[in-house]
Amino acid sequence: MKSKKWFVLLDCFAFFGILFGVVALRTARISLPHYLYNVEVFFPIFVLCVFFLWIFSFYDVQSLRKRAVHYKMLLVAFVLSVLASAAVIYFITPIYAVATPKTVLVAVLFLFFCYIYWQRKTYFKLDFAKTNLLLFGESPTMNEILAEVQHSSGFNLRAHDPEPLADKNYSLRNLDQVIVSRRLLDANSEAWNRISRDFIGKGASVDSDFNAFERIFRRVSHESISNGVWLLLGIGNRRFSATYNMLKKCMDFGLAVLMLPVLLPLGCFIWLLIKGVDHEKPLFRQKRVGYMGKSFYIYKFRTIKQKNQESAEEAFTKTGNWLRRFRLDEIPQLINVLKGELSFVGPRPLWEGELSILNENIPNHTIRTIVKPGITGWAQLNFKAPPNYKIKDEAHPSGEKQAFDAAFTRFSYDVWYIKNRSLWLDIEIMIKTGIRAFIKDSYVG
């Protein structure tokens, strides 16, 4: 029962069980036909609840296993479910012969979300729900895995040894995964012999620390990015069908055309707001590096201005902070999507100076340009925005190192996307980006 499918099934039983109890209490009797009428009405409401829970990652088993659940997000999901369900009830009630179903709506949703709170909070505390692991070897990647496993309630660490010990009996009963450091396999042939004989040969699932890190964190480790062979096997060996590329282009163009009538009036309002409040030119363009290193000009609403003409120091305009907060400054980038320079989903396009600096400080960083850049992406969804690297600050080398570490981590999400991209992943990122716009950077990465 470690699959998200089981979560949906359990939630379905809980939802309609709660509905049965609420209807029975409200009518003071148990009437199967009456209950079945209510099931018909409340089924689309259940689908809506599942959709909002999915958006807020309450069906993301890996995320639930490795971190505490954001219960504030559960409250937001509850409010959105109530509002959307009320709209559904308003239109469905005249169709079905059900006596005022909206009177039980809030009770059902409240009890259902209380169940979600309890179930998600306690599930991974149960022994059968934990992932049982054996860890062998030392490496920076393995150290991060070990820290996450020890911190999370969703894992059960059987042992962590520098290598498989000859005098130690490792039980394979209910063992889910053996994770081995690539450094150990490269340096110790006897360790490889023991692992192949005692674990692989006996049917245990064995994987490298690089691959395990990717599954747990949904990004790639810094160590694996520096390994050119791993990148070659993970990215260079994967071919993307012409169908995927064609559908992605059609989705980008079609979605941009559909959004244009909605966002054009909003864009005109923002244009006038910047002109009237900030007294600045509303639109600006900046040279960025796109697909295969080809430069293009990206369009955005102006949110930054120089404090004075004598200084290069910049500050937000009066409307800039608000526009940045809700990503409204990026509306003009629809022009870039229609021109084919940007996709809706992809790595963030960097300006030329920033790219050259990061290429010097991050191994294999040029790989980000092998796919078309995007307005949003896996990194933008999961990690806070990095600073701009306009100049190297020699006076603050430690602060610069921390900044490059953040850029390295953000890049690790981009590499994960490049390695795992698919049409479904693109759709998931676009849907969840709408919610991400209302979440502060302090709540992610």
Order of alpha helices (4+ residues) and beta strands (2+ residues): alpha-alpha-alpha-alpha-alpha-beta-alpha-beta-beta-alpha-alpha-beta-alpha-alpha-alpha-alpha-beta-beta-beta-beta-alpha-alpha-beta-beta-alpha-beta-alpha-alpha-alpha
